[in-house]
Amino acid sequence: MQRNICGFLSIDIAFSLLIMSFAFILLLQAQQAITQQLHTHDIQNLYEANTNLFNNIAQNKCQKHTLTTKQKHTYNLCLIEGKAKHSAIILRYYTID
């Protein structure tokens, strides 16, 4: 009787480990798909911000800024930004005015 119980227990443990290994493989595949989607989304946002930056440079859309150094040199700068609509990515380009 004792041997039958041990046999069933080892079969249950083996079956449980098999199910857990399949679940782990599925979890890794889901993680990989999510990571790829995030990278694609980030690249799209960077591309959009870069395109907006180039469009603003071409249209000379800039904000005037003044920069003063420690040596009291003053520079008039023009700030041009490119932003992605649904992202925190902001590209900034300064030119001397």
C-alpha atoms as a printed R data frame, in Angstrom:
   type eleno elety resid chain resno      x      y       z
1  ATOM     1    CA   MET     A     1  0.000  0.000   0.000
2  ATOM     2    CA   GLN     A     2  2.843  2.376   0.875
3  ATOM     3    CA   ARG     A     3  4.529  1.799  -2.516
4  ATOM     4    CA   ASN     A     4  1.347  2.719  -4.411
5  ATOM     5    CA   ILE     A     5  1.055  6.018  -2.543
6  ATOM     6    CA   CYS     A     6  4.687  6.914  -3.326
7  ATOM     7    CA   GLY     A     7  4.163  6.014  -6.973
8  ATOM     8    CA   PHE     A     8  1.102  8.239  -7.273
9  ATOM     9    CA   LEU     A     9  2.882 11.042  -5.404
10 ATOM    10    CA   SER     A    10  5.880 10.931  -7.751
11 ATOM    11    CA   ILE     A    11  3.548 10.949 -10.793
12 ATOM    12    CA   ASP     A    12  1.698 13.962  -9.357
13 ATOM    13    CA   ILE     A    13  4.978 15.793  -8.739
14 ATOM    14    CA   ALA     A    14  6.255 15.013 -12.240
15 ATOM    15    CA   PHE     A    15  2.969 16.172 -13.815
16 ATOM    16    CA   SER     A    16  3.006 19.367 -11.741
17 ATOM    17    CA   LEU     A    17  6.576 20.134 -12.788
18 ATOM    18    CA   LEU     A    18  5.635 19.553 -16.423
19 ATOM    19    CA   ILE     A    19  2.713 21.988 -16.179
20 ATOM    20    CA   MET     A    20  4.892 24.567 -14.410
21 ATOM    21    CA   SER     A    21  7.579 24.316 -17.090
22 ATOM    22    CA   PHE     A    22  4.977 24.909 -19.841
23 ATOM    23    CA   ALA     A    23  3.625 27.893 -17.906
24 ATOM    24    CA   PHE     A    24  7.148 29.281 -17.539
25 ATOM    25    CA   ILE     A    25  7.792 28.930 -21.291
26 ATOM    26    CA   LEU     A    26  4.521 30.730 -22.055
27 ATOM    27    CA   LEU     A    27  5.460 33.490 -19.615
28 ATOM    28    CA   LEU     A    28  8.845 33.955 -21.321
29 ATOM    29    CA   GLN     A    29  7.191 34.143 -24.739
30 ATOM    30    CA   ALA     A    30  4.714 36.745 -23.495
31 ATOM    31    CA   GLN     A    31  7.545 38.759 -21.952
32 ATOM    32    CA   GLN     A    32  9.478 38.681 -25.225
33 ATOM    33    CA   ALA     A    33  6.440 39.858 -27.207
34 ATOM    34    CA   ILE     A    34  5.823 42.728 -24.769
35 ATOM    35    CA   THR     A    35  9.491 43.765 -24.898
36 ATOM    36    CA   GLN     A    36  9.502 43.785 -28.697
37 ATOM    37    CA   GLN     A    37  6.333 45.880 -28.738
38 ATOM    38    CA   LEU     A    38  7.844 48.392 -26.289
39 ATOM    39    CA   HIS     A    39 11.002 48.720 -28.378
40 ATOM    40    CA   THR     A    40  8.944 49.225 -31.538
41 ATOM    41    CA   HIS     A    41  6.801 51.831 -29.780
42 ATOM    42    CA   ASP     A    42  9.890 53.691 -28.481
43 ATOM    43    CA   ILE     A    43 11.481 53.712 -31.934
44 ATOM    44    CA   GLN     A    44  8.264 55.054 -33.457
45 ATOM    45    CA   ASN     A    45  8.140 57.828 -30.847
46 ATOM    46    CA   LEU     A    46 11.775 58.740 -31.482
47 ATOM    47    CA   TYR     A    47 11.145 58.795 -35.244
48 ATOM    48    CA   GLU     A    48  8.103 61.054 -34.745
49 ATOM    49    CA   ALA     A    49 10.042 63.459 -32.486
50 ATOM    50    CA   ASN     A    50 12.916 63.563 -34.970
51 ATOM    51    CA   THR     A    51 10.551 64.259 -37.884
52 ATOM    52    CA   ASN     A    52  8.889 67.070 -35.937
53 ATOM    53    CA   LEU     A    53 12.310 68.517 -35.092
54 ATOM    54    CA   PHE     A    54 13.351 68.572 -38.760
55 ATOM    55    CA   ASN     A    55 10.029 70.129 -39.785
56 ATOM    56    CA   ASN     A    56 10.453 72.855 -37.151
57 ATOM    57    CA   ILE     A    57 14.036 73.490 -38.302
58 ATOM    58    CA   ALA     A    58 12.841 73.805 -41.914
59 ATOM    59    CA   GLN     A    59 10.085 76.228 -40.874
60 ATOM    60    CA   ASN     A    60 12.461 78.102 -38.508
61 ATOM    61    CA   LYS     A    61 10.046 77.725 -35.585
62 ATOM    62    CA   CYS     A    62 12.163 78.673 -32.625
63 ATOM    63    CA   GLN     A    63 12.010 80.179 -29.165
64 ATOM    64    CA   LYS     A    64 14.479 82.943 -28.384
65 ATOM    65    CA   HIS     A    65 16.824 82.349 -25.447
66 ATOM    66    CA   THR     A    66 19.817 84.194 -24.035
67 ATOM    67    CA   LEU     A    67 22.768 82.292 -22.591
68 ATOM    68    CA   THR     A    68 25.336 84.029 -20.370
69 ATOM    69    CA   THR     A    69 28.554 82.212 -19.486
70 ATOM    70    CA   LYS     A    70 30.635 82.598 -16.324
71 ATOM    71    CA   GLN     A    71 33.028 84.806 -18.289
72 ATOM    72    CA   LYS     A    72 30.075 87.157 -18.994
73 ATOM    73    CA   HIS     A    73 29.819 86.256 -22.686
74 ATOM    74    CA   THR     A    74 26.256 86.539 -23.902
75 ATOM    75    CA   TYR     A    75 24.816 84.438 -26.733
76 ATOM    76    CA   ASN     A    76 21.408 84.762 -28.320
77 ATOM    77    CA   LEU     A    77 20.117 81.270 -28.983
78 ATOM    78    CA   CYS     A    78 17.226 79.856 -30.874
79 ATOM    79    CA   LEU     A    79 15.658 76.711 -29.378
80 ATOM    80    CA   ILE     A    80 13.872 74.348 -31.737
81 ATOM    81    CA   GLU     A    81 12.053 71.346 -30.279
82 ATOM    82    CA   GLY     A    82 10.678 68.168 -31.720
83 ATOM    83    CA   LYS     A    83  8.131 66.232 -29.665
84 ATOM    84    CA   ALA     A    84  6.295 62.975 -30.081
85 ATOM    85    CA   LYS     A    85  2.557 63.344 -29.466
86 ATOM    86    CA   HIS     A    86  2.059 60.528 -26.969
87 ATOM    87    CA   SER     A    87  5.513 60.260 -25.453
88 ATOM    88    CA   ALA     A    88  7.916 62.045 -23.151
89 ATOM    89    CA   ILE     A    89 10.551 62.175 -25.883
90 ATOM    90    CA   ILE     A    90 11.633 65.747 -26.610
91 ATOM    91    CA   LEU     A    91 14.541 66.523 -28.911
92 ATOM    92    CA   ARG     A    92 16.077 69.990 -28.558
93 ATOM    93    CA   TYR     A    93 18.286 71.765 -31.066
94 ATOM    94    CA   TYR     A    94 19.973 75.081 -30.278
95 ATOM    95    CA   THR     A    95 21.328 77.462 -32.894
96 ATOM    96    CA   ILE     A    96 23.152 80.732 -32.397
97 ATOM    97    CA   ASP     A    97 20.897 83.531 -33.508
